[in-house]
Amino acid sequence: MNINVVLALLVLLVLLLFSSPSSSSSFTSNYGVKNGSGYCEEGGKVIFNFGDSNSDTGGLFAGLGIYIPLPEGRVFFRQSTGRLCDGRLIIDFLCSKGLVDEHGFDNALYTIDIGQNDLAGAFSSNKTYDEVIERIPLILSEIESAIKTLYDNGVKNFWVHNTGPLGCLPQKLALPRKDDGDIDQYGCLKTLNNAAREFNSRLSALCDNLRSNLNNVTIVYNDIFSIKYDLVANYTKYGFASPVMACCGLGGPPYNYDLNNQCGSSTAQACADGSKYISWDGVHYTEAANAIVAAKILSTDYSKPALKFDYFCNA
């Protein structure tokens, strides 16, 4: 699904942020903080999320009726919820569900997590590296337009995620290649990751520009690439057994990904313990990996400016 489809469908997550943590949303990570710290008082903060399947908590099913069966959702929900993950997504760890009142709409935090599908789709259509890079301004112009449109309608708070390391996805690594000349020291494709880095550099600059030119606006840029790449590069530190092999798929090592037998198909099989894997299905991350990513986001070490989530309680 490309950016235009995402924005057209307005796959919005309406979530109550920083309310008292419950068993359905709290988590603890040895590499971050409890999501119970920094929560708002009663009344919370509303998030509207503009994103792709990495942050879709059920919009694809609700909007298009596409059913996503088990083993999706097997870890936490024990049933399919429309998420492409064995459990919770990053945004699930950052928020807990709630209702929205008029005040919530007026003072919401708008998150943007877009770019992975656009770059991945360009490479999948056999475009060269230079051709993919040439498409970046078009993608960024859509993001800029979305932010400005929301701003013109009164939105003041934005939380932007850059795109992750495309070259570390089992889906991309499983594609036929002549040799391993494009593989880096951690087993990822250098060309795809370089494209993601270029996109992220320009997205960061766009956020800087918007922050300077829009009055009374807060735009926090989050370096998701560095967080996820660190998981792959130092996977044993985080307790993972395999950095670039999918838990759910077909084919076995090294990637366990088959385009014609993807997770959810009758022929695919899920691993016994997803907590030992970074990748759930070759594209999306496991709940275990998402928990660590969320904890690192909350640390503000990867955010510009380094604002704690509770800043938005009164923003």
N, C-alpha and C positions, 0 to 999 in steps of 0.2 A: 504494500500500500504506500503510494508516494505522498509527499507533503500536501499536494492539492486535495487528494482524497481525504487525508486526515483532517485537514482544516474544513473541508466541505461537510464531513460527517459530524464535526464538532464532538469528537469522542471525549466527553467531559466526565471527570470523576468529581463528584461533589462529596468532599470529605471534611470532617471536623478535625482540625489540627489542634494538638496540644490540649485536648480535654483529658480528664483523668484517665490514665492508662488502664486498660482492662485486659483480661486474659486473652482476648482476641487480637490485641495489638502490641502488648509489651514484649520487649526482648532485651537480652543482655548479650554483649559480645566482649570477648577478651581484648578486642582490638579497637574498641570505641567506648561509647557511653550508653547508659540505659536510656531508652526513649521516654522514660518517665520524667527525666530531668528537663527543665525548661518549658514545661507545658503551661499553657494559658489557664487562667481561672475559668470558671463556668461561663459558657457563652462561646468559648473557643475561637478558632479562626477557620475560615472556609478556604478550600483550595479548589480551583478549577484547573484541570490538567489537560493540556494539548499535547498529545503524544502518540507514539506508535504502539506496537504490541508489547514493548518492554514495560509499558505502564498502563496497559489496558486491563481493567478489572472486570470486564464483561461487556464492553461496548460493542464489540464485534458480534456477539450473540444477540444483544438487545436490539442493535440497529439493523442487522442483516439476517438474523436467525441462524447463523452458522454455529452449530453445536460442536463443542470441544469436549470430547469424552475423557473419562479416566484412561490413563493414569494422571492426566492433568489434575492438580489439586489434591493428590493423594496424601501428602505429608501433613498438612495443617487442617484443611477443610474437610478432608475425607470424602470429597465429592467434587465434581467438575463445577467450576464457578465462572468459566469463560476466560480464565487466566491461562496464558501459555507458560506454565511453570508447574513444578511439582507442589508448590505451596504459595507463599506470599511473595509479592513483588517488592521492589525497593520502596515504592510509594506506600505500600501497606504498612511497612515498618515506620514510616515517617508520620503516619496519620492514623486516626481511628474514625469510623463512620459516624455521621450525625446528620441532623436536619439543618436546613438553611432558612434563615429569616431574611428580611429585607436588609437589615444591618449587615448581615453576612455577605450578601451580594455586593454591597457598596464598598466593603472593606476587605474583599477577598485577596488571597495570594494566588497569582496565576503562574503555573509552572509550564515550562516548554521543554519537551524532551523529543526532539525531532532531528533527523539527519541520517541515521543509520540506514534506513531503507532506501533513501535517495541515492546514497553513495553505493550501497550494495547492489541496487538495481542497475545502476550505470555500469558497474563492472560486469554484472551478469549478462548485460546486453552486448558484451565483447567490445566495449569502448576502451581505448587506450588510456594510460594514466593521464596523459595531457588532456584528453577529451573529457575525462572525469573532472579534472581540476577546472576546466573551462565551465563546467556546470555549477560550480560552487556559488558564484555570484547570484545565479537564479534562485537557488535554494535559500540563500541568505536574504534575498530580497523578499521572499515570501514570509520568512520569519520576521523581518523588519516591519513589513506591512501589517502583520498580525499584531505585533506589539504596539505599533502606532495607532492602529484601529481601536484596540482595547484602551489605550491611553486617552484617545480622543473621547472615549465614552466613560471616562472617569477612573480607570484603573491606574493605580500608583505603585503596586508591588508585584515584582516579577522574579521568578526563580528559574534560571536557565541551566539545563544540563548540556554539556557538549557530548559528542558521540564517542562510543567506546572503540576499542581496538578491533576493527573489522577483520584484520589478518589473523586474529587468534580464534575466530569462530570455526568450529569443526566443519560447518557447512561449506565454508570457503576452502579450508585446508583439504577437504576430501575431493575437490575437483581435480581432474587429471592435470599433471604438469610435466614438463620435459625433464626437469631435474630439481634439485633442492637449492639452487643458487639464490632463490628469493626468500629462503627460510632464514630467520634470524636465530640468535643463540637460544631463544626460549621456545622455538618451534613455530613461530608465527610468520605470516607472509609480510615481508617488508613493504612491498608496493602498496598494499591495501592500508596498512597502518600509516604509511607516509601520507596517503590521501586523507585519512582521518585526521592526522595531525595538522595538515594544511587547512582543512575545513575548520577545525577547532581554533586555530590561530586567528582565522578571519572572523569566526563567531565571537571570540573574545574581543577583538577590535571593534566589532559591531556593537557589542554591549557597552564598551567604553564610550563609544561615540554617542549612543543613545542616552547613556547616563549623563553625559556632558550637555546634551542639547535639549533634554526634556526636563521641565521644571518639576521639582518636588516628586521625583520618581526614585524608587529603589530597585535596582536590577542586580541580582546576585548571580554571578557566573560560576558554575561548578565543574571542576575538572574530573569528569567521570572516567575519561580515558586513562589518566594516571592511576586512579584507584583500581580499575579493572586489570590494567596491564601489570600492576604490582601483584595482583592475585595470581596471575599466570607465572610471572617471573619468580615468585617466592611461594609457590603453592604449598610446599611442605610446611612452611611456617604457619600457614593457616589451617593445616590439617587435611588438605586435599591429597588424594592419591593420584589423580590424573588431571593435568592442566588443560589439555586440548581434546579430550575425548568426551563425547556426549553420554549421559547416563541413559537416555531413552532413544533408541534407534535400532539400526541393524548393520552388521558388518564386522563388529568387534574392533580391536585395536588396529591402527592407532587412533582413529577418529569415531568409529561406531556411527557413521552417518551415511545413509543411502538416500539419494533424492527421491527414488521411487518407493521407498519403504520408510517414510518418516514417522516420527513419534505420533501415535494416535491411529496409525494404520494397523490392520489385523496382523501384519507380519512383524511389526516392530516389537521390541521387548525393552522393558525398563530395568535398570540395575536394581539390586537389592537395597542399596544404601546410597541415596542421592546426596547425603551430606559429605561424601567423599569426592564429589564431582563439582567442578565450577559450572560446566555447561549442562543444562537439562536436556535439550533436544537438538543441539547443534547451532542454535541461534540465540535462544534465551537462557538466562542463568537459573541455577537452582535456588531454592529458598535459602539454603545455607550460604551461598555466595551473595545473594541479595542482602542478607542480614549484615554481612561484613561491609558491603558497599554503603548501606544506609548508615551504619555506625561511623564510617569515615566521613560521610557527608556531614553528619551532625557535629563532628569534631571541628569543623570550619577550616581545617588545614588545607582543604582543596577548594575553598570558596574565595571569590573576589567580588566585593570586599568580604572580609571574614566576619560575617554577622551570624550570631546564634539564631536559631529558629525562633526563640522567644522574643526576638526583636519585633517580629510581625504580630505579636499579641496586641500591641497598642499602636501599630503603624497605621 
